[in-house]
């Protein structure tokens, strides 16, 4: 069981009568907040006292303190989940019922002692989060996604679709802003590998980032997007806004699902078609999840626009298989060689990110350039591959000859792959820090 400093578990012995006082106090607090400008802090002890008196309940000091503790938790945006939000090792918070709260650390699920007072208070909490994220859910529209600020992505499944529920998942983005040096310091890869990717972006080639949930795909995409030359026009398309970059010529579009009347859907293809009329140079597409998105992204990148996107998968082979499967669904009866040729025309570099099974740290584990289809096979040139050897991480340089060598060497940000050693290690200070962390586990 994970211990979170400052976390307070709701008292499982809170009586129904105290729960009633607590809920009435919450309603009184909400009413006061809606009728005032919020300049004066709420008098929580006074509100609890007034509610208890109105209900004819005599509270002991301990009972009053229990109720006040719950109200203090609810004053923060995330209520009793706030300590988990503030815990830097937590990547996801998963709530599958008012008394079932878990977190994920490095893709390991850990149950916490936290719980909501009851089902009613939990559902009210979920409604408040959805309202803050500017969305809602219902039996007609049972799945909702949104962002709270720029750091927390919220996903909710209505209890009509669950055994218990509602299901609430919070994905926490630990970087308010991120650049390539940040991902280097986090140990994602050595500087020479990040510099290669930055150079690939600089010469206008398309990169597809592959990885499973929680491996850092979006973080790496944000970092690389920040290296796009400032004289180019950038369009970012996502279903849930996560990628925000500091760029003078960036615009953002958000896809949208049908409303409860079955109208109002804005598809990825519609956003991309609109983008092609907006004089953009680059397109950043949050994640390729279906056939429509795959065909639209491949089409726009094959037409000459440089792109950056992510896709779920464990390896480059998985990513290619998924892309070809998506395209085959969109293009019925298309020859597989044609599908592979479309991918090769659109995507030039594939990057795989994963958790190292030894250190549990996010790594770039594979970087390869995609070539043309020959004899029914899409040619791939392995540039870098990761391995954990003799107790420390290292990256093997698979080839020192890039298909883009001339452009890479002549670009304003020059990169010379052929000068790299056979093996690359992390900078000494990062290696020492990681070794110290591993010894503490």
C-alpha positions as semicolon CSV with decimal commas, in nm:
position;residue;x (nm);y (nm);z (nm)
1;X;0,000;0,000;0,000
2;X;0,136;0,339;-0,097
3;X;0,184;0,598;0,176
4;X;0,125;0,955;0,065
5;X;0,243;1,218;0,306
6;X;-0,045;1,446;0,401
7;X;-0,313;1,216;0,265
8;X;-0,617;1,171;0,486
9;X;-0,839;0,868;0,445
10;X;-1,208;0,927;0,504
11;X;-1,318;0,768;0,832
12;X;-1,493;0,442;0,745
13;X;-1,685;0,467;1,074
14;X;-1,846;0,802;0,989
15;X;-2,206;0,749;1,092
16;X;-2,503;0,808;0,859
17;X;-2,603;1,102;1,078
18;X;-2,260;1,267;1,044
19;X;-2,269;1,202;0,668
20;X;-2,601;1,387;0,662
21;X;-2,449;1,682;0,850
22;X;-2,149;1,679;0,614
23;X;-2,364;1,682;0,299
24;X;-2,583;1,967;0,434
25;X;-2,268;2,163;0,523
26;X;-2,137;2,111;0,167
27;X;-2,461;2,245;0,023
28;X;-2,451;2,546;0,256
29;X;-2,090;2,610;0,158
30;X;-2,173;2,587;-0,214
31;X;-2,467;2,825;-0,170
32;X;-2,247;3,075;0,011
33;X;-1,979;3,052;-0,260
34;X;-2,234;3,117;-0,535
35;X;-2,376;3,425;-0,363
36;X;-2,047;3,593;-0,266
37;X;-1,743;3,709;-0,457
38;X;-1,512;3,473;-0,269
39;X;-1,296;3,751;-0,126
40;X;-1,365;3,636;0,232
41;X;-1,275;3,279;0,334
42;X;-1,567;3,060;0,437
43;X;-1,628;3,015;0,810
44;X;-1,628;2,635;0,808
45;X;-1,672;2,585;1,185
46;X;-1,961;2,835;1,180
47;X;-2,129;2,659;0,887
48;X;-2,096;2,318;1,056
49;X;-2,234;2,460;1,379
50;X;-2,533;2,618;1,206
51;X;-2,615;2,298;1,013
52;X;-2,586;2,079;1,323
53;X;-2,807;2,316;1,518
54;X;-3,070;2,323;1,244
55;X;-3,074;1,943;1,231
56;X;-3,082;1,915;1,609
57;X;-2,750;1,729;1,625
58;X;-2,503;1,777;1,910
59;X;-2,151;1,717;1,779
60;X;-1,858;1,613;1,992
61;X;-1,523;1,784;1,927
62;X;-1,399;1,471;1,747
63;X;-1,708;1,452;1,525
64;X;-1,684;1,822;1,439
65;X;-1,314;1,783;1,349
66;X;-1,392;1,486;1,124
67;X;-1,649;1,690;0,932
68;X;-1,418;1,993;0,912
69;X;-1,139;1,770;0,773
70;X;-1,369;1,651;0,495
71;X;-1,478;2,007;0,413
72;X;-1,116;2,126;0,401
73;X;-1,035;1,848;0,155
74;X;-1,331;1,940;-0,063
75;X;-1,220;2,306;-0,081
76;X;-0,927;2,209;-0,306
77;X;-0,997;2,133;-0,671
78;X;-0,935;1,762;-0,632
79;X;-1,065;1,716;-0,278
80;X;-0,925;1,410;-0,104
81;X;-0,727;1,328;-0,422
82;X;-0,517;1,646;-0,391
83;X;-0,226;1,473;-0,206
84;X;-0,209;1,219;-0,489
85;X;-0,203;1,498;-0,747
86;X;0,090;1,653;-0,560
87;X;0,283;1,325;-0,528
88;X;0,548;1,345;-0,808
89;X;0,574;0,966;-0,853
90;X;0,205;0,928;-0,940
91;X;0,122;0,932;-1,311
92;X;-0,245;0,825;-1,296
93;X;-0,520;0,822;-1,035
94;X;-0,783;0,553;-1,091
95;X;-1,112;0,564;-0,901
96;X;-1,352;0,275;-0,961
97;X;-1,588;0,346;-0,671
98;X;-1,624;0,574;-0,373
99;X;-1,407;0,338;-0,163
100;X;-1,173;0,216;-0,441
101;X;-0,894;0,463;-0,514
102;X;-0,567;0,349;-0,672
103;X;-0,266;0,515;-0,832
104;X;-0,018;0,413;-1,096
105;X;0,356;0,450;-1,051
106;X;0,559;0,333;-1,348
107;X;0,258;0,128;-1,472
108;X;0,229;-0,045;-1,131
109;X;-0,118;-0,014;-0,977
110;X;-0,121;0,054;-0,602
111;X;-0,430;0,071;-0,382
112;X;-0,450;0,371;-0,147
113;X;-0,633;0,403;0,187
114;X;-0,833;0,700;0,062
115;X;-1,207;0,683;0,017
116;X;-1,501;0,917;-0,029
117;X;-1,763;0,941;0,243
118;X;-2,027;0,764;0,034
119;X;-2,149;0,706;-0,322
120;X;-2,348;1,029;-0,331
121;X;-2,056;1,249;-0,234
122;X;-1,831;1,069;-0,486
123;X;-2,073;1,125;-0,773
124;X;-2,109;1,491;-0,676
125;X;-1,728;1,520;-0,681
126;X;-1,713;1,371;-1,031
127;X;-1,979;1,614;-1,151
128;X;-1,778;1,908;-1,013
129;X;-1,462;1,792;-1,193
130;X;-1,652;1,754;-1,520
131;X;-1,801;2,100;-1,479
132;X;-1,454;2,246;-1,421
133;X;-1,329;2,065;-1,732
134;X;-1,615;2,214;-1,935
135;X;-1,786;1,886;-2,014
136;X;-2,050;1,650;-1,878
137;X;-2,179;1,294;-1,905
138;X;-2,514;1,121;-1,897
139;X;-2,685;0,795;-1,986
140;X;-2,706;0,921;-2,347
141;X;-2,343;1,035;-2,352
142;X;-2,181;0,806;-2,094
143;X;-1,810;0,871;-2,164
144;X;-1,650;1,211;-2,110
145;X;-1,299;1,351;-2,154
146;X;-1,156;1,689;-2,065
147;X;-0,867;1,887;-1,923
148;X;-0,848;2,065;-1,589
149;X;-0,594;2,339;-1,641
150;X;-0,299;2,224;-1,851
151;X;-0,181;1,949;-1,617
152;X;-0,462;1,700;-1,550
153;X;-0,658;1,503;-1,810
154;X;-0,990;1,366;-1,685
155;X;-1,170;1,061;-1,822
156;X;-1,505;0,947;-1,680
157;X;-1,730;0,649;-1,756
158;X;-2,091;0,672;-1,639
159;X;-2,200;0,411;-1,388
160;X;-2,457;0,277;-1,638
161;X;-2,161;0,115;-1,820
162;X;-1,982;-0,006;-1,504
163;X;-2,023;-0,278;-1,246
164;X;-1,986;-0,012;-0,977
165;X;-1,858;0,329;-1,082
166;X;-1,861;0,586;-1,213
167;X;-1,504;0,520;-1,326
168;X;-1,276;0,823;-1,295
169;X;-0,921;0,834;-1,433
170;X;-0,692;1,133;-1,392
171;X;-0,374;1,146;-1,601
172;X;-0,125;1,391;-1,450
173;X;0,119;1,579;-1,668
174;X;0,415;1,657;-1,445
175;X;0,567;1,916;-1,681
176;X;0,402;2,257;-1,699
177;X;0,634;2,317;-1,991
178;X;0,888;2,080;-2,137
179;X;1,179;2,107;-2,378
180;X;1,437;1,863;-2,510
181;X;1,679;1,934;-2,226
182;X;1,407;1,840;-1,975
183;X;1,362;1,495;-2,129
184;X;1,739;1,452;-2,132
185;X;1,760;1,533;-1,760
186;X;1,476;1,287;-1,698
187;X;1,695;1,014;-1,849
188;X;1,475;0,946;-2,153
189;X;1,787;0,926;-2,371
190;X;2,139;1,074;-2,396
191;X;2,181;1,420;-2,555
192;X;2,317;1,280;-2,883
193;X;1,994;1,084;-2,944
194;X;1,768;1,375;-2,851
195;X;1,982;1,597;-3,076
196;X;1,926;1,356;-3,366
197;X;1,548;1,382;-3,321
198;X;1,568;1,760;-3,289
199;X;1,767;1,770;-3,613
200;X;1,511;1,548;-3,789
201;X;1,239;1,795;-3,685
202;X;1,459;2,081;-3,803
203;X;1,490;1,945;-4,159
204;X;1,114;1,894;-4,182
205;X;1,077;1,519;-4,157
206;X;0,778;1,346;-3,996
207;X;0,821;1,157;-3,668
208;X;0,581;0,899;-3,524
209;X;0,624;0,824;-3,151
210;X;0,522;0,474;-3,040
211;X;0,456;0,353;-2,687
212;X;0,211;0,210;-2,438
213;X;0,008;0,409;-2,187
214;X;0,223;0,609;-1,945
215;X;0,553;0,570;-2,128
216;X;0,600;0,939;-2,211
217;X;0,478;0,963;-2,572
218;X;0,302;1,297;-2,526
219;X;0,586;1,444;-2,318
220;X;0,839;1,363;-2,590
221;X;0,601;1,498;-2,857
222;X;0,570;1,828;-2,665
223;X;0,946;1,855;-2,630
224;X;1,012;1,792;-3,000
225;X;0,728;2,021;-3,106
226;X;0,902;2,301;-2,919
227;X;1,200;2,273;-3,156
228;X;1,002;2,354;-3,472
229;X;1,157;2,660;-3,641
230;X;0,984;2,979;-3,533
231;X;0,921;3,097;-3,891
232;X;0,689;2,805;-3,967
233;X;0,314;2,784;-3,911
234;X;0,203;2,500;-3,682
235;X;-0,139;2,339;-3,637
236;X;-0,204;2,115;-3,333
237;X;-0,505;1,879;-3,350
238;X;-0,615;1,675;-3,046
239;X;-0,929;1,527;-2,896
240;X;-0,823;1,640;-2,547
241;X;-0,591;1,944;-2,539
242;X;-0,254;1,837;-2,396
243;X;0,017;1,960;-2,632
244;X;0,085;2,327;-2,576
245;X;0,403;2,483;-2,716
246;X;0,573;2,818;-2,697
247;X;0,570;2,913;-3,064
248;X;0,478;3,242;-3,235
249;X;0,272;3,080;-3,513
250;X;0,080;2,794;-3,350
251;X;-0,294;2,731;-3,370
252;X;-0,500;2,464;-3,192
253;X;-0,804;2,266;-3,301
254;X;-1,001;2,012;-3,096
255;X;-1,202;1,725;-3,239
256;X;-1,548;1,666;-3,097
257;X;-1,784;1,371;-3,062
258;X;-2,159;1,376;-3,130
259;X;-2,380;1,552;-2,879
260;X;-2,682;1,381;-2,722
261;X;-2,886;1,458;-3,035
262;X;-2,629;1,277;-3,249
263;X;-2,503;1,595;-3,413
264;X;-2,205;1,828;-3,390
265;X;-1,922;1,581;-3,446
266;X;-1,593;1,730;-3,567
267;X;-1,369;1,452;-3,697
268;X;-0,989;1,443;-3,725
269;X;-1,023;1,445;-4,104
270;X;-1,235;1,762;-4,092
271;X;-0,975;1,937;-3,874
272;X;-0,693;1,831;-4,106
273;X;-0,881;1,943;-4,416
274;X;-0,944;2,278;-4,248
275;X;-0,577;2,297;-4,156
276;X;-0,468;2,253;-4,516
277;X;-0,660;2,573;-4,596
278;X;-0,496;2,758;-4,307
279;X;-0,151;2,795;-4,467
280;X;0,017;2,561;-4,218
281;X;0,366;2,415;-4,259
282;X;0,352;2,158;-3,980
283;X;0,081;1,941;-3,832
284;X;0,092;1,790;-3,485
285;X;-0,171;1,523;-3,431
286;X;-0,217;1,411;-3,070
287;X;-0,271;1,037;-3,118
288;X;-0,369;0,811;-3,405
289;X;-0,648;0,594;-3,262
290;X;-0,862;0,486;-3,557
291;X;-0,881;0,441;-3,932
292;X;-1,014;0,788;-4,003
293;X;-0,735;0,958;-3,808
294;X;-0,467;0,735;-3,963
295;X;-0,579;0,800;-4,319
296;X;-0,608;1,175;-4,262
297;X;-0,264;1,204;-4,098
298;X;-0,090;0,987;-4,358
299;X;-0,259;1,178;-4,640
300;X;-0,158;1,524;-4,515
301;X;0,203;1,419;-4,444
302;X;0,235;1,241;-4,779
303;X;0,119;1,562;-4,948
304;X;0,428;1,747;-4,827
305;X;0,343;1,873;-4,478
306;X;0,580;1,776;-4,198
307;X;0,409;1,598;-3,910
308;X;0,444;1,472;-3,556
309;X;0,210;1,224;-3,390
310;X;0,185;0,932;-3,147
311;X;0,038;0,584;-3,168
312;X;-0,017;0,308;-2,915
313;X;0,212;0,007;-2,950
314;X;0,495;-0,189;-2,794
315;X;0,734;-0,177;-3,089
316;X;0,786;-0,030;-3,432
317;X;0,648;-0,353;-3,577
318;X;0,330;-0,310;-3,370
319;X;0,297;0,049;-3,490
320;X;0,339;-0,048;-3,856
321;X;0,085;-0,328;-3,820
322;X;-0,168;-0,093;-3,657
323;X;-0,116;0,177;-3,921
324;X;-0,158;-0,070;-4,206
325;X;-0,467;-0,215;-4,035
326;X;-0,618;0,132;-3,993
327;X;-0,545;0,221;-4,355
328;X;-0,689;-0,109;-4,480
329;X;-1,015;-0,031;-4,297
330;X;-1,028;0,311;-4,459
331;X;-0,924;0,185;-4,803
332;X;-1,111;-0,136;-4,872
333;X;-0,932;-0,398;-5,084
334;X;-0,611;-0,193;-5,101
335;X;-0,295;-0,396;-5,165
336;X;-0,072;-0,431;-4,858
337;X;0,230;-0,306;-5,054
338;X;0,036;0,010;-5,134
339;X;-0,050;0,058;-4,766
340;X;0,315;0,021;-4,667
341;X;0,422;0,261;-4,939
342;X;0,178;0,521;-4,808
343;X;0,323;0,492;-4,458
344;X;0,680;0,519;-4,589
345;X;0,592;0,830;-4,790
346;X;0,429;0,997;-4,490
347;X;0,650;0,892;-4,197
348;X;1,028;0,906;-4,207
349;X;1,131;0,831;-3,847
350;X;0,972;0,607;-3,583
351;X;1,061;0,640;-3,214
352;X;0,961;0,380;-2,955
353;X;0,940;0,476;-2,586
354;X;0,895;0,230;-2,300
355;X;0,971;0,167;-1,934
356;X;1,303;-0,007;-1,874
357;X;1,208;-0,332;-1,698
358;X;1,519;-0,308;-1,479
359;X;1,507;0,056;-1,369
360;X;1,134;0,130;-1,428
361;X;1,246;0,458;-1,589
362;X;1,104;0,585;-1,918
363;X;1,345;0,539;-2,209
364;X;1,366;0,583;-2,582
365;X;1,426;0,218;-2,667
366;X;1,430;0,225;-3,046
367;X;1,480;0,485;-3,320
368;X;1,462;0,389;-3,686
369;X;1,425;0,549;-4,026
370;X;1,164;0,414;-4,265
371;X;1,260;0,356;-4,625
372;X;1,073;0,255;-4,939
373;X;0,885;-0,073;-4,987
374;X;1,096;-0,330;-5,173
375;X;0,987;-0,687;-5,252
376;X;0,678;-0,633;-5,039
377;X;0,878;-0,527;-4,733
378;X;0,903;-0,180;-4,583
379;X;1,274;-0,109;-4,538
380;X;1,376;0,008;-4,192
381;X;1,712;0,144;-4,086
382;X;1,781;0,100;-3,713
383;X;1,960;0,408;-3,583
384;X;1,958;0,360;-3,204
385;X;1,851;0,073;-2,976
386;X;1,846;0,055;-2,598
387;X;1,974;-0,216;-2,370
388;X;2,054;-0,261;-2,002
389;X;2,398;-0,418;-1,985
390;X;2,610;-0,501;-1,680
391;X;2,390;-0,300;-1,450
392;X;2,368;0,023;-1,646
393;X;2,173;0,159;-1,946
394;X;2,329;0,217;-2,286
395;X;2,224;0,279;-2,643
396;X;2,377;0,098;-2,939
397;X;2,429;0,290;-3,264
398;X;2,287;0,057;-3,527
399;X;2,413;0,251;-3,827
400;X;2,609;0,570;-3,877
401;X;2,461;0,640;-4,218
402;X;2,131;0,825;-4,223
403;X;1,909;0,846;-4,529
404;X;1,903;1,221;-4,455
405;X;2,277;1,260;-4,396
406;X;2,331;1,547;-4,637
407;X;2,039;1,753;-4,508
408;X;2,128;1,681;-4,146
409;X;2,486;1,796;-4,193
410;X;2,399;2,106;-4,395
411;X;2,111;2,223;-4,180
412;X;2,149;2,529;-3,953
413;X;2,146;2,283;-3,662
414;X;2,409;2,047;-3,802
415;X;2,412;1,682;-3,691
416;X;2,675;1,421;-3,786
417;X;2,563;1,068;-3,710
418;X;2,886;0,912;-3,840
419;X;3,091;1,072;-3,561
420;X;2,910;0,886;-3,281
421;X;3,074;0,600;-3,089
422;X;2,938;0,247;-3,110
423;X;2,771;0,279;-2,770
424;X;2,625;0,584;-2,596
425;X;2,570;0,623;-2,223
426;X;2,382;0,875;-2,012
427;X;2,575;1,175;-1,878
428;X;2,761;1,093;-1,557
429;X;2,548;1,309;-1,328
430;X;2,225;1,145;-1,452
431;X;2,373;0,796;-1,418
432;X;2,479;0,865;-1,059
433;X;2,137;1,004;-0,972
434;X;1,959;0,702;-1,116
435;X;2,194;0,461;-0,939
436;X;2,121;0,634;-0,609
437;X;1,745;0,608;-0,667
438;X;1,770;0,239;-0,754
439;X;1,963;0,169;-0,433
440;X;1,681;0,330;-0,233
441;X;1,417;0,097;-0,377
